Amino acid sequence: MANIQSLRLGHAVLCARHFTGNDPFAVLLGDDVMVSERPALSQLMEVFEDKQREVIGVQQVDRLDVSKYGMIRPARIDGLVFEVTDLVEKPAIHDAPSDLAVMGRYLLTPILLGIERGAGNEIQLTDALKIIAHESPIYAKQLDGIRFDVGDKLGSFKATAAIGLIRHDMRPAMLAYMQSILMREAKQA
């Protein structure tokens, strides 16, 4: 078996390039689940249709959590749309350019060429977007909705519970199940 080394998200995007050709394409990270009335990708597409440039989905995070995310330096344009003037991959708290974190939703164009290895000796999509942002405008849309990190055990449980409660066909069974757990826990306490 060949020794295949993962070079992270930027590398995955480059590998998909021959499928996308010259067309815009979406990148949706599977460990980020977004629950919203209007799908996150639809929110990004609206901005893309207006700007015809890369659009990144972002949300505010606690300053203590900035080292977990790619963070943007925003210049507000209109409401929840920003021009991205810089990006920093997993910065220290004192180096974070804002509290707006990239939320695993991207609408990109084939401009992503020449990505080099960055943080952690990996090919980082954030680094490529930073280069593009310094040369021409790219945008961020502060996403409406709730994001769950299903790469985290508790985040996965929260997403399952939230989605189960939203679905009308599952809500009664989910509530009954949660109630039974709480009653059992109360008896054991």
C-alpha positions in Angstrom: 0.0 0.0 0.0 1.3 3.4 -0.9 2.3 5.8 1.9 -0.3 8.6 1.6 0.3 11.6 3.9 -2.6 13.9 4.6 -1.6 17.5 4.1 -4.9 18.8 5.4 -7.7 20.9 4.0 -5.7 22.9 1.5 -4.4 19.7 0.0 -7.8 18.2 -0.3 -9.1 21.3 -2.1 -6.2 21.0 -4.6 -6.9 17.3 -5.1 -10.5 18.2 -6.0 -9.4 20.8 -8.5 -9.8 18.6 -11.6 -13.4 17.9 -10.6 -14.3 21.6 -10.3 -12.5 23.0 -13.3 -13.2 26.7 -13.6 -16.5 26.6 -11.7 -17.1 28.0 -8.2 -17.3 25.2 -5.6 -18.4 24.7 -2.0 -16.3 23.2 0.8 -18.3 21.9 3.7 -16.4 20.4 6.6 -18.1 17.3 8.0 -17.2 17.9 11.6 -19.1 21.2 11.6 -22.9 20.7 11.6 -24.9 23.9 11.1 -28.6 24.0 12.2 -30.4 27.0 10.8 -33.7 28.0 9.3 -31.8 28.9 6.0 -28.9 26.5 5.1 -25.5 28.0 5.6 -24.5 27.3 2.0 -27.6 29.2 0.8 -26.4 32.2 3.0 -23.0 32.1 1.3 -24.4 31.7 -2.2 -26.4 35.0 -1.7 -23.2 36.9 -1.0 -21.3 35.1 -3.8 -24.0 36.0 -6.3 -23.5 39.7 -5.3 -19.7 39.8 -5.0 -18.6 37.0 -7.4 -15.7 36.3 -5.0 -14.7 33.8 -2.4 -17.1 33.7 0.7 -16.2 32.2 4.0 -18.8 31.3 6.7 -17.9 32.8 10.1 -19.4 33.0 13.6 -18.4 34.8 16.8 -16.5 32.6 19.3 -15.4 33.2 22.8 -11.9 34.8 22.9 -10.6 31.9 24.9 -11.4 29.6 22.0 -9.7 31.5 19.1 -6.7 29.1 19.1 -9.1 26.4 17.8 -10.0 28.1 14.6 -9.0 30.1 11.6 -9.8 33.7 12.5 -10.5 36.6 10.2 -9.7 40.3 10.3 -13.0 41.8 9.1 -13.9 45.1 7.6 -17.7 45.4 7.8 -19.5 46.0 4.6 -23.1 45.5 5.2 -24.9 43.9 8.1 -23.4 40.5 8.6 -21.1 40.6 5.5 -17.4 41.6 5.8 -14.5 42.0 3.6 -11.7 39.8 4.9 -8.4 41.7 5.1 -6.4 39.0 6.9 -6.7 35.4 8.2 -4.8 33.7 11.0 -4.8 30.0 11.5 -5.3 29.0 15.2 -3.8 32.1 16.7 -2.8 32.7 20.3 -5.5 34.8 22.1 -3.3 37.9 22.0 -2.7 37.4 18.2 -6.4 36.9 17.1 -7.5 39.6 14.7 -11.1 39.4 15.8 -13.6 37.0 17.5 -15.0 35.9 14.1 -14.0 32.3 13.4 -14.2 30.3 10.1 -17.0 27.7 10.6 -16.2 25.1 8.0 -18.3 26.5 5.2 -16.6 28.0 2.1 -17.7 29.0 -1.3 -14.6 29.3 -3.4 -13.3 29.9 -7.0 -10.5 28.1 -8.7 -8.1 30.9 -7.8 -6.5 28.7 -5.1 -3.2 27.9 -6.8 0.3 27.5 -5.4 -0.7 26.7 -1.8 2.4 26.0 0.2 2.9 24.2 3.5 2.1 26.4 6.5 1.2 25.9 10.2 2.1 22.3 11.3 4.0 21.7 8.0 0.5 21.2 6.5 -1.2 22.8 3.5 -3.6 25.2 5.1 -6.6 26.5 3.3 -6.5 29.5 5.7 -3.0 30.4 4.5 -4.1 30.3 0.8 -7.1 32.5 1.5 -4.8 34.9 3.4 -2.7 35.3 0.3 -5.7 35.9 -1.9 -7.2 38.4 0.6 -4.0 40.5 0.5 -4.3 40.6 -3.4 -8.0 41.0 -4.0 -11.2 41.1 -2.0 -12.7 38.0 -0.4 -15.7 38.1 1.8 -17.1 36.5 5.0 -20.8 36.1 6.0 -21.6 35.8 9.6 -23.8 32.7 9.5 -27.3 32.6 11.1 -27.8 29.4 13.0 -26.1 27.2 15.6 -22.9 25.3 14.9 -22.1 22.0 16.5 -18.6 20.6 16.5 -19.3 16.9 16.0 -15.6 16.1 16.1 -16.0 16.6 19.8 -18.0 13.9 21.8 -20.2 16.4 23.7 -20.7 18.5 20.5 -21.8 15.3 18.7 -24.3 14.6 21.4 -25.6 18.1 21.4 -26.1 18.1 17.7 -28.0 14.8 17.8 -30.3 16.1 20.6 -30.9 19.5 18.9 -31.7 18.0 15.5 -33.9 15.3 17.1 -35.9 18.0 18.9 -36.3 20.1 15.8 -37.7 17.2 13.7 -41.5 17.0 14.4 -41.5 13.2 13.7 -38.8 12.6 16.3 -39.5 15.3 18.9 -42.0 13.3 21.1 -39.7 10.2 21.2 -36.6 12.4 21.9 -38.3 14.3 24.8 -39.6 11.0 26.3 -36.1 9.5 26.1 -34.4 12.5 27.6 -37.1 12.6 30.4 -36.4 8.9 31.2 -32.7 9.6 31.4 -33.2 12.6 33.8 -35.6 10.6 36.0 -33.2 7.7 36.2 -30.3 10.1 37.0 -32.4 11.8 39.7 -33.2 8.5 41.4 -29.4 7.6 41.4 -28.4 11.0 42.9 
